[in-house]
C-alpha cells in the first residue's frame, strides 16, 4: 500500500546556467542555459512520486504563464494539488543559478515572495487533511510563523529542509517560539548548520540542534558526504563517487532519499545512505530531478 506524504513549500521555474570555461566577472560568459521546474518542496514531491509515494504538494502558483506551466507539470508528474492554490495577480516563484564548468553553483537568486501567501491560516484550513499523511515534509520557503504552526499542529512526523542560510533561520525561530519545541527531522547543508547555530563545526552544530528539539539531524557536506545524528547514534558517511552534471537539486534529492528510507522502515544509519544515493542520482541530471531516480535508488 502506498504511503501518503504531504510536501509543503516552494514550486519554482528554474533557470540554470552552466559555464563552458572559467567565470569572468562583469562579462558575458559562454555556456548553456537549462529551463526546468523546481522549488525545494516541488523537487522533493516529484522525487517521492517517482519513488512510488502518493504525494500531496501544498504550494502557491502564480497567475502568470509560468505558474500555469509548472502547475500543469506537477499534475503530469502525478502530484496531487488539492491543497495548493493559484494566486491571482501574482508572478510564480523563480530560481536563477549560475554554475561553473564542473556543475558547482557560483551564485543563485530565488524569487519566492509568492510563498508568503502560505500563512498559518492557510495551513489551518488544510490541517485535518495534512494530518491524514504518513509523513509531512516542509521547506523554509514558508515563513517562520507558518513553520511554527505546522510544528505545533502536525500529528505526522515532520521533516524540514533548510533551503538556504537566510531561510534556515526560520526553522530555528519556529522551534524557539513553539510551545511544542519538537521536530522529527531537519536537513541542512554545512553552511546553513553553522549559520543558524553559530557553531564552529558541523558536529557542534548538531549538538545545538538536538538541544533545540530536533530528533534526527542530517547535515550534507558536499564532496565530504553527510553527517547524521540523534541522541543515540551519529555517523559520517563519505560522498558516493559519480558523475556531476549539475548540483541544483542534489540537496532536495538527499532529503527525498531520507524520507523514502523511513517509508521503507530502514534503520537510522541507512536513511542517510539512501539520501546520498538519491543525491548522486540528482547530480547526474541536468534537471533538478532525475527522472530515473527510482532505478538508481531502489
VENPE-V742256 format. One record per residue. SS is DSSP state (H for helix, E for strand, - for the rest). OMEGA is omega in radians with two decimals (none if undefined). Layout:
ss=SS omega=OMEGA
ss=SS omega=OMEGA
This chain:
ss=- omega=-3.12
ss=- omega=3.03
ss=- omega=3.10
ss=E omega=-3.12
ss=E omega=3.04
ss=E omega=3.13
ss=E omega=-3.01
ss=E omega=3.07
ss=- omega=-2.92
ss=- omega=3.01
ss=- omega=-3.00
ss=E omega=2.89
ss=E omega=-3.08
ss=E omega=2.92
ss=E omega=-3.07
ss=E omega=-3.13
ss=E omega=3.13
ss=E omega=-3.10
ss=E omega=3.05
ss=- omega=-3.13
ss=- omega=3.14
ss=- omega=-3.14
ss=- omega=3.08
ss=- omega=-3.10
ss=- omega=3.09
ss=- omega=-3.14
ss=- omega=3.07
ss=- omega=-3.06
ss=- omega=3.06
ss=- omega=3.13
ss=E omega=3.06
ss=E omega=-3.08
ss=E omega=3.13
ss=E omega=3.10
ss=E omega=-3.14
ss=E omega=3.13
ss=E omega=-3.09
ss=E omega=-2.94
ss=- omega=-3.04
ss=H omega=-3.11
ss=H omega=-3.13
ss=H omega=3.12
ss=H omega=3.12
ss=H omega=3.13
ss=H omega=-3.14
ss=H omega=3.11
ss=H omega=-3.08
ss=H omega=3.07
ss=H omega=3.10
ss=H omega=3.14
ss=H omega=3.04
ss=- omega=3.13
ss=- omega=3.01
ss=E omega=-2.91
ss=E omega=3.03
ss=E omega=3.10
ss=E omega=3.11
ss=E omega=-3.06
ss=- omega=3.09
ss=E omega=3.13
ss=E omega=3.12
ss=E omega=3.12
ss=- omega=3.13
ss=- omega=-3.11
ss=H omega=3.12
ss=H omega=3.11
ss=H omega=3.14
ss=H omega=-3.13
ss=H omega=-3.10
ss=H omega=3.09
ss=H omega=3.14
ss=H omega=3.11
ss=H omega=3.10
ss=H omega=3.11
ss=H omega=3.13
ss=H omega=-3.14
ss=- omega=3.08
ss=- omega=3.13
ss=- omega=3.09
ss=E omega=-3.06
ss=- omega=-3.11
ss=- omega=-3.08
ss=- omega=3.09
ss=- omega=-3.10
ss=E omega=3.02
ss=E omega=-3.02
ss=E omega=3.13
ss=- omega=3.09
ss=- omega=3.10
ss=- omega=3.04
ss=- omega=3.13
ss=- omega=3.07
ss=E omega=3.10
ss=E omega=3.13
ss=E omega=-3.14
ss=E omega=3.10
ss=E omega=3.06
ss=E omega=-3.14
ss=E omega=3.05
ss=- omega=-3.06
ss=- omega=3.12
ss=- omega=3.13
ss=- omega=3.12
ss=- omega=-3.07
ss=E omega=3.01
ss=E omega=-3.13
ss=E omega=3.12
ss=E omega=3.06
ss=E omega=3.11
ss=E omega=3.08
ss=E omega=-3.03
ss=- omega=-3.11
ss=H omega=-3.10
ss=H omega=-3.10
ss=H omega=3.08
ss=H omega=3.05
ss=H omega=3.14
ss=- omega=-3.01
ss=- omega=3.01
ss=H omega=3.10
ss=H omega=3.09
ss=H omega=3.12
ss=H omega=-3.11
ss=H omega=-3.13
ss=- omega=-3.05
ss=- omega=-2.97
ss=H omega=3.14
ss=H omega=3.12
ss=H omega=3.12
ss=H omega=-3.09
ss=- omega=2.97
ss=- omega=-3.14
ss=- omega=3.03
ss=- omega=3.09
ss=E omega=3.05
ss=E omega=3.09
ss=E omega=3.10
ss=E omega=2.98
ss=E omega=-3.07
ss=- omega=2.89
ss=- omega=3.02
ss=- omega=-3.02
ss=- omega=3.08
ss=H omega=3.12
ss=H omega=3.12
ss=H omega=3.06
ss=H omega=3.11
ss=H omega=3.12
ss=H omega=-3.14
ss=H omega=3.14
ss=H omega=-3.05
ss=H omega=-3.00
ss=H omega=3.13
ss=- omega=3.06
ss=- omega=3.07
ss=- omega=3.07
ss=E omega=-3.10
ss=E omega=3.03
ss=E omega=3.12
ss=E omega=3.03
ss=E omega=-3.04
ss=- omega=3.05
ss=- omega=-3.10
ss=- omega=-3.13
ss=H omega=-3.14
ss=H omega=-3.05
ss=H omega=3.13
ss=H omega=3.10
ss=H omega=-3.08
ss=H omega=-3.10
ss=H omega=3.10
ss=H omega=3.06
ss=H omega=3.13
ss=H omega=3.12
ss=H omega=-3.11
ss=H omega=-3.08
ss=H omega=-3.07
ss=- omega=3.03
ss=- omega=-3.09
ss=- omega=3.12
ss=- omega=-3.12
ss=- omega=3.10
ss=E omega=-3.07
ss=E omega=-3.09
ss=E omega=3.12
ss=E omega=3.08
ss=E omega=3.10
ss=E omega=2.89
ss=E omega=-3.03
ss=H omega=-3.13
ss=H omega=3.11
ss=H omega=-3.10
ss=H omega=3.14
ss=H omega=-3.11
ss=H omega=-3.05
ss=H omega=-3.10
ss=H omega=-3.04
ss=- omega=-3.12
ss=- omega=-3.13
ss=- omega=3.11
ss=- omega=-3.03
ss=H omega=3.12
ss=H omega=3.09
ss=H omega=3.10
ss=H omega=3.14
ss=H omega=3.10
ss=H omega=3.10
ss=H omega=-3.07
ss=H omega=3.05
ss=H omega=-3.14
ss=H omega=-3.13
ss=- omega=3.06
ss=- omega=3.09
ss=E omega=-3.11
ss=E omega=-3.05
ss=E omega=-3.03
ss=E omega=3.11
ss=E omega=3.13
ss=E omega=3.12
ss=E omega=-3.00
ss=- omega=3.13
ss=H omega=-3.10
ss=H omega=3.12
ss=H omega=3.05
ss=- omega=-3.08
ss=E omega=3.09
ss=E omega=3.07
ss=E omega=3.13
ss=E omega=2.90
ss=- omega=-3.07
ss=- omega=-3.07
ss=- omega=-3.05
ss=- omega=3.02
ss=E omega=-3.07
ss=E omega=2.95
ss=E omega=-3.14
ss=E omega=3.10
ss=- omega=3.07
ss=- omega=3.11
ss=- omega=-3.14
ss=- omega=3.13
ss=- omega=-3.13
ss=- omega=3.08
ss=- omega=3.07
ss=- omega=-3.06
ss=- omega=-3.10
ss=- omega=3.13
ss=- omega=3.13
ss=- omega=-3.10
ss=H omega=3.12
ss=H omega=3.10
ss=H omega=3.12
ss=H omega=3.12
ss=H omega=-3.13
ss=H omega=3.08
ss=H omega=3.12
ss=H omega=3.10
ss=H omega=-3.14
ss=H omega=-3.13
ss=H omega=3.09
ss=H omega=3.07
ss=H omega=3.07
ss=H omega=-3.11
ss=- omega=3.10
ss=- omega=-3.10
ss=- omega=3.13
ss=- omega=-3.00
ss=H omega=-3.10
ss=H omega=-3.12
ss=H omega=3.14
ss=H omega=3.11
ss=H omega=3.10
ss=H omega=3.07
ss=H omega=3.08
ss=H omega=3.14
ss=H omega=3.10
ss=H omega=3.12
ss=H omega=3.10
ss=H omega=3.12
ss=H omega=3.10
ss=H omega=-3.14
ss=H omega=-3.12
ss=H omega=-3.11
ss=- omega=-3.01
ss=- omega=3.04
ss=- omega=3.10
ss=- omega=-3.14
ss=- omega=3.11
ss=- omega=3.08
ss=- omega=-3.09
ss=- omega=-3.13
ss=- omega=-3.03
ss=H omega=-3.11
ss=H omega=-3.14
ss=H omega=-3.12
ss=H omega=-3.05
ss=H omega=-3.03
ss=- omega=none
